[in-house]
Amino acid sequence: MSFLSEPARRLRALSLERHGPGRVLEMVGQSPAFLKAIRQVEKIARFREPVLITGESGVGKEHFAHALYLLGCPPGRPYVTVNCPQYQEGNLTVSELFGHLRGS
């Protein structure tokens, strides 16, 4: 008996196919919200564009970011995460990451 949902099994198979056995994606869940999020990861990964993932602490943002990386980036590209709470309002780095309004 497998504890992985069908979407999670697909994600695992895709990551195994793309990156080999050392970097397999493992995600377990059955809730409708989790299954919807996995389906969104599969769709978004095709675009290979930068993604900003937001959400409450502890909901698995970094796991989904890693899933996007494994499915959407060519092998060999670096996996880079940015911990946005470390950037406080008014910090120049925030403007560099997310842009700014003229005159602000």
PyMOL commands that set and color helices and strands:
alter all, ss='L'
color gray80, all
select helices_A, chain A and resi 6-19+21-23+32-47+61-72+84-86+92-98
alter helices_A, ss='H'
color red, helices_A
deselect
rebuild
show_as cartoon
